[in-house]
Amino acid sequence: MPEVINKLVDGVSASEMWTHLEKLVEWDRTSGTAGEYAAVDYIASVLEGYGLPVTIHEFSAYLSYPVHGGLQVTLDSESWHI
């Protein structure tokens, strides 16, 4: 295995990964929520703590959280709700 791969593998800590996972599950990370922004800030700060450059890209998107859905089938004059 190349030396750089060995260094990366040796640098992985299961307990540190678990700590980050426990932190991330504290928030509801649904798009556009305060929890999503908190998770982004947390991840960015961790990566910056490792000395990595971080750029956060934001974009606008239309999201839909329907209460219910259905299907209506119409053939000739008959109609069915499925």
N, C-alpha and C positions, 0 to 999 in steps of 0.2 A: 504494500500500500504506500502511495506517496507520502512523504513526511508531513505535508500540509494537512492531509486527511487524518493522519495519526494525531496531530496536534488538536484538530477540531474534535475528534472523537474523545480524546482524553480530557478535553475541556467541558464536556457535557456532564451536568450533574442532575441526576434524577430528583434529588430532594429540592434543588433550586427550581427545576421545571414544575414540580408539584406545588411549590410555593406560589409560582406565577399562575398556575391553573386555579388554585384556591382563590386568589385575588380576582381573577377574571370572572369567576362564577358568582361573585358578590353582586354583580350588576345585571339588570335587564338590558341587554344590548340590542334591542329592537332598533331598527334604523330611525335616526332622528331623535332618539331619547337622550336624556342626560347620561344614562348608563353607557350608551354607545360612546359618547364623547369622553367620559371618564376612562373607559377601557382604552381608547385611542391614546389619551394622554399618558396613561400608565405604560402602555407598550412603548411609546416613544421615549419616555424617560428611562425605561429599562435599557433600550437599545442605545440611547445616548450614554448611559452609564457604562456600557461596554465599549464606548469609544466609536460607535458607528454613526455616520451621518444619517439624519432622518428628515424626510420631506413628507408632509401630510397633504394629500390631494383631496379636495372636497368638490362635490358636484351636486346639482339639484336633480331630484328624481321624483316622479309621481309614484306614490305607493298606495295600494288599496288593501284594506283589511275588511272584506265583506262580512256582514253579520250572517247572511245565509245566501245560498245560491240555488238555482233550479234550472230545469230545462223544460220548455214547452214545445211539444211536437204537434204540428198542424198539418193535416192532410185533407185536402178538399174542404169540407165544412166541419170536420171533426178535429178536436184538440185534446191532447193528453199532457198532463203535468207529471214529469218524472222526477 
